[in-house]
Amino acid sequence: MARVSLSLACCDYDRTQALFHGTVAIEGCDVVPVALHPEQAFHRAFKYQEFDVTELSMSGYMAQVSRGGSPYVGIPVFPSRAFRHSAIYVRTDRGITAPGHLKGRLVGAPNYQMTAAVWVRGILQDEFGVRPADLRWRIGGQEEPGRTEMVPVALPEDVEVASIGPQQTLSRMLDDGALDAMISAKAPSCFERNPHVARLFPAYREVEAAYYEKTRLFPIMHLVGVRRTLVEKHPWLPVSVFNAFVEAKARCYRNQAEIGH
């Protein structure tokens, strides 16, 4: 059987490094790995379908599938999982001390459909009774202006979503008080310097632990996708890719155990 040439794009997490170092191979394949920040991988995969195997945004992938299909076949490899109670930043001078206080407020997010925001909306609604339509959403670049939705989605009419100005950034707007709150997987730059910007849940680790005890959910952020045309041609490929990621993760854990981490 002829070997398959694959391009692979993924962040070089500790649990994927064996794939980049070549100590773990994808069976039947010759792999050219490219280490990318997740947002770069998402952009190049969703817009250009640039890689044969790639890290994907879970929500972006689900949005594509819900509209009839994706150029990638998702496999159950999840390079990133994270609780997101820490991802809600608020202006402390607006009287926002509980989730219910977000109702009617201007809330920024880099993308409405980004996975972190999807989980936050679910948590706000399921745990605190705050619906997406209760917030007024503003979308745009967090630190650099000009960002647009990576995977556009159709929303209910009662959900208010608008883009910020082409020269504005969410962090600057939160810093200046033009936003009441912001949802982001990464802390905005104003969080470190502005005493009026804080997390909605200061003791977020305790809140996240309680959430896990209640729901047993460890939120999935990213998955791995394999180019659909290659899967149709080589049906064995997803299993080979899956096995390689599993082995790379196992090696990472074994190495950490050996050095006492």
LUMVEX-685952 format. One record per atom (N, C-alpha, C, CB): x, z, y. Coordinates in steps of 0.1 Angstrom, whole numbers, plus 5000, padded with zeros to 4 digits. Glycine has a CB too. Example, Ala and Ser with C-alpha at 12.3 -4.5 7.8 and 13.67 -1.06 7.14 Angstrom:
<recs>
513250784943
512350784955
513250784967
511350904955
512850714978
513750714989
512950795000
514150574994
</recs>
This chain:
<recs>
500850004988
500050005000
500950005012
499050125000
500649915022
501449905034
501150035043
501049785042
502250075049
502150195058
501450155071
503450255061
500750245077
499950225089
500850285101
498550295089
500950205111
501650245123
500650315132
502350135131
500950435137
500050515145
500650565158
499450635137
499950555169
500350635181
499550755181
500150545194
500150865185
499550995185
499751065198
500051085173
498651105205
498751175218
498151315216
498151095229
498951415220
498451555219
499351645227
498351605204
498851755231
499751855237
500651915227
498851965244
501851945231
502851995221
502652145220
504351965226
501552185215
501252325212
502252375202
499852355208
502452505200
503252555190
502752515176
503352715190
501452495175
500852465162
500852315159
499452515161
501352235169
501452085166
502852035167
500552015177
503852125170
505152085173
505852015160
506052195177
505452055148
506052005136
505751855135
505452075124
504551805141
504251665141
505251585151
502851645146
505651655162
506551585171
507951595166
506451655185
508351695159
509651705154
509951625142
510051855151
508851585135
508951505123
509051585111
510151415124
508951715111
509051805100
507751795091
509351945103
506651755098
505451725090
505051585093
504251825095
504751505083
504351365084
502851345081
505251285074
502351245086
500951195083
501151095071
500251125095
500651135060
500851065047
500450915049
500151125036
501350825045
500950685046
501150615059
499650665041
501750695069
501750645083
503150655089
500750715091
503450565098
504650585107
504150615120
505450445107
504450735125
503850785137
504850785149
503350935134
504250745160
504950755173
504250855182
505050615181
504750985182
503951085190
504351085204
504351225184
503351115212
503451125227
502951265231
502751015234
503751345237
503251475241
502651465255
504451585242
501451495257
500651485269
499951615272
499751365269
499751645285
498851745289
497451695285
498851775305
496551795280
495251755275
494551665285
494451875272
494551695298
493751615307
494251465308
493751675321
495551455306
496151315306
495651245293
497651315307
495751315282
495251255270
493851215270
495551345258
492951305276
491551275277
491351145285
490751395283
491951145297
491751035306
492150895299
492551055319
493250895293
493750775287
493050735275
495250785284
492450835268
491650805256
490250755260
491550925247
489650825268
488250795272
488150665280
487550905279
489150645289
489050525298
489650405292
489750555311
490750415284
491550305279
491650295264
492950305285
491150395257
491350405242
492750375238
490350305235
493750435245
495150405244
495850435231
495850465256
495350545225
496050595213
495250585200
496450745216
495950585189
495250575176
494750705172
496250515165
495450815174
495050945171
495251025184
495851015159
494251105189
494351165202
493551295202
493951075212
494051385211
493351505214
492251465224
494251615221
491051515221
489851475229
489151605235
488851395221
488451585246
487551685251
486351695241
487151665265
485951815237
484851825228
483551775235
484651965223
483351815247
482051775254
482051625257
481951865267
483251575261
483351435264
483051345252
484651395269
483551395240
483351325228
481851325224
484251375216
481251445225
479851465221
478951385231
479451615222
479351375243
478551285253
478551145248
479051305267
479751095244
479850955239
479050935227
481350925236
479151025217
478351015205
476851015208
478751125195
476451105217
475051115220
474450985226
474751235229
475350905232
474850785238
475050665229
475650755251
475350685216
475350585206
476650555200
474950455213
477750625204
478950605196
480250625205
479050465191
481350645198
482650665204
483650575197
483050815203
484650535204
485650455198
486550535189
486550385208
486250665188
487050755180
486150825170
487850855188
486650855158
485950935148
486551075149
486150875134
485751175152
486251305153
486451375140
485251395161
487551445139
487851525126
487851675130
489151475120
487651755120
487551905123
488951965125
486851975111
489651915135
490951975139
490752015154
492151875137
490852135157
490552185170
491752245177
489352295169
492552165184
493852215190
493652335200
494552105196
492452335206
492252435216
490952505214
492352375230
490952635214
489752715214
489952835223
489352775199
488952865231
489152975241
487753025245
489852915253
487753155248
486553215254
486653185269
486553375252
485453175275
485453125289
484753215299
484752995289
484653345296
484053435306
485053445317
483853575299
486353425315
487353435325
487353315335
488753445319
486553215332
486653085339
485753085351
486352975330
485053195354
484153195366
484753275377
482753265361
484953205388
485553265400
484553265411
486853185404
484553375419
483553395429
484153445442
482453495424
483353425453
483653485465
483153635465
483053405477
484053725467
483653865467
482853905479
484853955464
482953825490
482253865502
480853805503
483053815514
480353755491
478953695491
478053785482
479053555485
478453905479
477653985471
477353945457
476354005478
478353865451
478153815437
478953905428
478653665436
478253995422
478854095413
478354085399
478754235418
477354005397
476653985383
476253845382
475454085382
476153795369
475753655367
474453615375
475553625353
473453705375
472253665382
472453635397
471253785380
473453685403
473753665417
474153525420
474753765422
474453445409
474853305411
473653215414
475553255399
472453255412
471253175414
471153135428
469953255410
471052995430
470852945443
472252915450
470053025452
473352955444
474652935450
475252805448
475553045445
476152765457
477052645455
478152685446
477552595469
478252605435
479252635424
479952505422
478552695411
481252515423
482152395420
482652395406
483252395430
482952265401
483552245388
484252115389
482452255377
485352095382
486051965382
485251855376
487351975375
484551885365
483551795359
482351875355
484251715347
481151815357
480051885352
480051895337
478751815357
480451785330
480451785316
481651845309
480251635311
482651895316
483851945309
483452055300
484951985319
484252075289
483852165279
483752305284
484852155267
484752345292
484652485297
483352515304
485852515306
482952415313
481752435320
480452435311
481552325331
480552355301
479452355291
479252485285
479652245280
480352545280
480352685275
479852785285
481652725269
480352775297
479952875307
478452865310
480752855320
477952745311
476452725313
475652785301
476152575315
476152765289
475452815278
475452965278
476052765265
476653025281
476753175282
475853225293
478153215285
475853165305
474953215316
473553205312
475253125328
473153105305
471653085302
471353175290
471352945298
472053175280
471753255267
471853405269
472553205256
472953445276
473253585277
472653655290
474753605277
472453575300
472053635313
470853565320
473253625322
470253465313
469053405319
469253325331
468053515322
470453275333
470753185345
470853045340
472053235352
469852965344
469852825339
470752735348
468352775340
471152625342
471952525350
471252485363
472252405342
469852475362
469152435374
469052545385
467752395370
469452665381
469452775391
470652765400
469452905384
471652685397
472852675405
472852535412
474152685396
473552525423
473752405430
475252355428
473452415446
475352245420
476652215415
477352115424
476552145402
478652135426
479552055434
480752015425
479952115447
481051885424
481951825415
483151755423
481351735405
484351785418
485451715425
486851765420
485451725440
487951715426
489251765422
489451905425
490251675428
490151975416
490352125418
491452145429
490752185405
492652075427
493752095436
494151965443
494952145428
493651845437
493951715443
492551645445
494851635434
492351585457
491051515459
490951395451
490951485474
489651345450
489351215445
488951215430
490551135447
488851325424
488451325409
487051295408
488851465403
486751215397
485351185394
485051225379
485051025396
483851215375
483451255362
484151165352
481951245360
484751235342
485451155331
484551085322
486351255323
483451145318
482451085310
481051115317
482451135295
480551025325
479351045332
478151085323
478950925341
477251165327
476151215319
474851205327
476351355313
473751175321
472451185327
471951325327
471451085320
471451375338
470951515339
469551525342
471851585349
468851635339
467451655343
467351645358
466951785337
466151615363
465951595377
466151725385
464551535380
465851835378
465951965385
467352025386
465052065378
468351955381
469751995382
470351925394
470551975368
470752005404
471351945416
472851935414
471052035428
473351815413
474851785412
475251685423
475151735398
476251715430
476751625441
478251635441
476151665455
478851525445
480351515446
480751575459
480851375444
481951635459
482451685472
483151565479
483551795470
483551585492
484051475500
485351425494
484351525514
485751295497
486851235491
488251305494
486951095495
488251375505
489451445509
489451595506
489751425524
488351645500
488151785498
488651815484
486751825499
489051945482
489352005468
488452125466
490852025467
488152155454
487352275451
488052405455
487052275436
489352405452
490152525455
490152555470
491552515450
490352455478
490352475493
488952515497
490752345500
487852455492
486552485496
486152635492
485552395489
486652675480
486452815476
487252905486
486852845462
488452865489
489352945498
488652965511
490652875499
488052855516
487552855530
486052905530
487452715535
485452935519
484152985518
483052875518
483953065530
483452745516
482452645515
481752645502
483152505518
482352705492
481752725479
481552875477
482552665467
480552915469
480353055466
481053095453
478853085465
481252995444
481853025431
482452895426
480753085421
483152905415
483852795409
483952825394
485152755416
483852715386
484052725372
485252635368
482852685363
486252695362
487452615359
488252685348
488352595371
488752605338
489652655328
490952705333
489852545317
491352655345
492552705351
492252775364
493552585354
492952885367
492652955379
492952865391
493553085380
492052865401
492352785413
493552855421
491152785422
494252775428
495452825435
495052935445
496152715443
493852935451
493453035460
493253175454
492152995467
493053175441
492853295433
493953395436
492653275418
495253345436
496353435437
496553485452
497653365433
496053415462
496453455475
495253505484
497053335482
494053475480
492853515488
492153635482
491853395488
492153745490
491553865485
490053865482
491953985494
489453755488
488053745486
487653645475
487453685499
488653615467
488353535455
488753615442
489153395455
487853625433
488053705421
487253655409
487753855424
487553695398
486753665386
485453735386
487553695373
484353665382
483053735381
483153855371
482053635376
483953835360
484153945351
485553985351
483753895336
485854085360
487254135361
487854175347
487354245371
487054255339
487454295326
487054195316
486954435323
487454065318
486853965310
487253975295
487353825315
488354025292
488754045277
487754135270
490154095276
487354235276
486354325270
485054255269
486154455279
484654175279
483354105278
483453995267
483054035292
484553925266
484753825256
484753885242
486053745258
485353995240
485354065227
483954105223
486254195227
483154155233
481754195230
480954065227
481154265242
481153955233
480453835231
480753785216
480953725241
482053795212
482353755199
481753845188
483953755197
481753975191
481154065181
479654035180
481354205186
479053995191
477553965190
477253825184
477053965204
478053725187
477753585183
478553535172
477853495195
479753595170
480753545160
481153395164
480153545146
481153365177
481553235181
482853235188
480453175191
483753155184
485053135190
485052985196
486353155180
484752975209
484452835214
485452735212
484152855229
485052615207
485952505206
485952425219
485352405194
487252395223
487452325235
487752175232
488552385244
488752155223
489252015220
489151985206
490752005225
489051865202
489151815188
490151695188
487751775183
490351655176
491251535174
490351415169
492351565163
490651305175
489851175171
490851075166
489151125183
490350995157
491050885151
490350755154
491250905135
491150655158
490550525163
489550475152
491550425166
488350445156
487250405146
487650275139
485950385154
488150185145
488550055138
489550075128
489049955148
490450175130
491450205119
490850275108
492550285125
489850365111
489150435100
488350335091
488250545106
487750245098
486950145090
487850065081
486250055100
489050035086
490049955078
490750045067
491049895087
491050175071
491750265062
490950395060
493150295067
489950395052
489050515051
489750645047
487950485040
490950635041
491650755038
492350815050
492750715027
492450745061
493250795072
492850925078
493150695083
491550955081
491151085086
491651205078
489651095088
491551195065
492051305056
493551325058
491651275042
494251215059
495751225060
496051295074
496351085060
495351255084
495651315097
495251465097
494851235108
494051495091
493651635090
494651715083
492251635083
495151665071
496051745063
497351765071
496351675050
497851675079
499051685087
498851795097
499451555093
497751795104
497551895115
497452035108
496251865123
496752045097
496652175090
498052225086
495752155077
498852135080
500252175076
501052215088
500852065068
500952145099
501752175111
501352315116
501552075122
500052345116
499652485120
500152585111
498152485121
500052565098
500552655088
502052685090
500252605074
502752585092
504252605094
504452685107
504952465096
503752665117
503852745129
503652895126
502852705140
502552925118
502253065115
503353125106
500953075108
503853045097
504953095088
506153125096
505252985076
506553035105
507753055113
507553185122
507952935122
506353205127
506153325135
506253445127
504853315142
505753445114
505853555105
507253585102
504953535093
508053485100
509453505096
510253565106
510053375092
509953545119
510753605130
510053725136
510953505141
508953765129
508353895133
507453895144
509353995136
506953775148
505953765159
504553785154
506053625166
</recs>
